[in-house]
Amino acid sequence: MLKTMNQMETVASEKGASPRGRVVSWLRSAIDDGQLCDGEIVPSERRLCKMLEVSRPTVRAALASAVDMGWIEQSNGRLRRVAPKAPAFSSILAQSVAIITKRELMADAPNVQPTESLFIQLSALRALAGAGLHGLVIHPNQVGEQGLESLVRERPRGVLAFNTSLDGRLDAAAIERLTSAGVPTVVSADVWQGEGVDAVGSDHEAGAYALTRFLLQRGRRRVLRFWELSADGTHREAWLGRRDAGYKRALREANLPILPAIEFHELSNTIPQSREEFESKVRMAAGYLIEAFHKSEPPDAIMCITDSVAYVVAKALQLFGEDVARSIDVVGYDNYWPHRPERQWAPPPLASVDKRNGEIGREMVRVLLETPPQSADETTRTLRLIKPDLIEIPSSF
């Protein structure tokens, strides 16, 4: 029989896990502790929402995962019962790959575009399902010392690590603990700067090289980079350094000057919810650009860090006059320009780069499954970079 409502609410109030993770953890604990017995009806979605203080879509996603993993059975529509002899958590983990990320994959999935970074993780989930494996999403809050040791002890089939900390980074000590314990681990090359672990990501150098070559072929000779610093404004991310390398290589091959980059950290951290918010970003961008356009040899092209920033820059150039705006080529990156709200207020970039996020996610799973369980041999570590595609945007847009 179930424990009393007060006892269940005590369990439900535990903090640290993601909303979906709290539901999954409660279900597993209730089955293991005998709160839910074989064949017993699982509490209703409404009751779980109230008890665990989560949304109905979150509860449904967690229940669907429990069905997939064989913990509970569903019949007659929404009626769910505990499966007879529900498998032990350790046996489930043996057929599972832990995905460490701060994103709510299932809750965000319906609105994700293929060009968004989250699509990498969703593609990895689908690839795991195609291989007959479960994807167990773990929030960085759950990857403390105890959580990490539990993960090592339970021996999942592998780990895909995107973030092990809330600031979006991968903790080197956490990754080393997994690999030294022989847990096959693959990390996102965009947020990993170390060695000793398999990493997969986009080839940012190749993307920036192709984008710079595109501008040079259009007759541009003074290409300015409009780059974003880290969220705290203190440094460049490692992947941005690789874009620098591609940009510089193209200009050196053409014997053209390398202009100092303009660096910012507050233009692309939020999606504008109104034209007023967008115009505020435009004025801020114009402030960054004004010095460059007062020089004797101003830039004739601007390479922006993302498509969202490209929209802002294109609009900011109009503040310097229509002649200036028409004479400057603006390009972006990430190929999500068709889905940005800014497109209703500014012209799109001339070109962008598609990082091929779906292929990155699938490749991470391929690399993981190529790694034998228990292998901690650093000589087998690989870095695989997926070559991106240059996207020329039709003038009709």
Steps between C-alpha positions, in 0.01 A plus 500: 500500500606863453634689795299790634476824305731675750768233456477523123521879507817476706657293226359728233644814653861392459686764297787483255358289220333637189115490501491191278783346702302545823205309356721219368693479830180493703354219288817294530521556877130420548544168317826408674369591848173314456284811499378378161463123473481278191171560320409803711352804324741791466371834636316712244674769297311767693606358834865473392491860372376626835726275708821568308418860399565444130304556180277240337725468188793430733306226681392344170858500368625334820223239494576427134864441595392265778287306252791481255729368774251236608427637847130552437243380249228705332159376392151637449623842401660669800473220757853405606608216731834392640644232275541153655855453623608845391869476410759626744639844430852361446381269222325791332815710516695224328282564194498877547719791401509789743464840331632774727346831401339802661228509233153351543508279192147361499331821608681706235491242220178605319634849421861420416627583151773283339744791504479552878769348722238306696429303183838329548375346822162405356671333203719306741188382686344379176819323397513323837140385458588367155780299659264351758638709787332732747603862542507599867509880527695625803509863611834651616345541846509121525868471407654587833756272663238254625304502174815440300607207717151353471521529123837325497375229734186427299698464174287652222578400142658840460477875558440788260607817678389845388514690831605379844456841662225760494724753324496275193850360541644153531690433821832331422503310829155353434596388149827351623315306770270345240775410253739369765222273626462357150162659427489572123459877478458742211493876553389799296809649335341846518530514880800271556855635495690206649628165379462136601139454387317451171350825373270586209402842374471735207808604304484871579827572322367354175173693539667837557746433217216430255307806617805727459572357155139572404551867588833520316343353188246783516789748482516586869846583637452627854302243701415592858416236761215580741568247773337417833696448821399249766186568704704674770686708240845375599618273218432338164368146484737242349279444194516871420878473489459236231282740300777758532742250349278443195444873446872578525601213271271624223631858526865396513453287189359810327773726646238724660502680838366337815285757680470503881174337608225693674406309816175521697314288754146634532341498155395139445424375851124546463242477223328838451133480589408829335623749243601730785734234641643441154560871442680520834743232379538688170607818677745302711652340190532840332699617801745215448526569125531878494878508546557254214306721259687816593830354382656596167454143380175367650397134463309391192366179658405384848508138614264456796517229762139392444210573268315679780789746535516538120143633502595752769813611314317534167246729665771694686675578171189685385560749781821601320305569179347294223816533289704336775242226554494414128879494471569256785456123472372340822522125560393289796550150637290202618239512218205578724425831331157379364375430853610819673242765601745771388427421135184712519706810581825466303641342183654152535873433462638429153629161613521276803655170606305187589693303762302182417389445857307183421813334365699612805252328732499180295880500480529533879296182535704321233825586677354391834388162367842445343660531845511162678357499854771509770741665254706778656782491246585862418669395175153435357376857562378680190387846396247495218395826342199514270555721196227766485314626192517854362147632442451785253174677577289603198451874457122442487504460877 
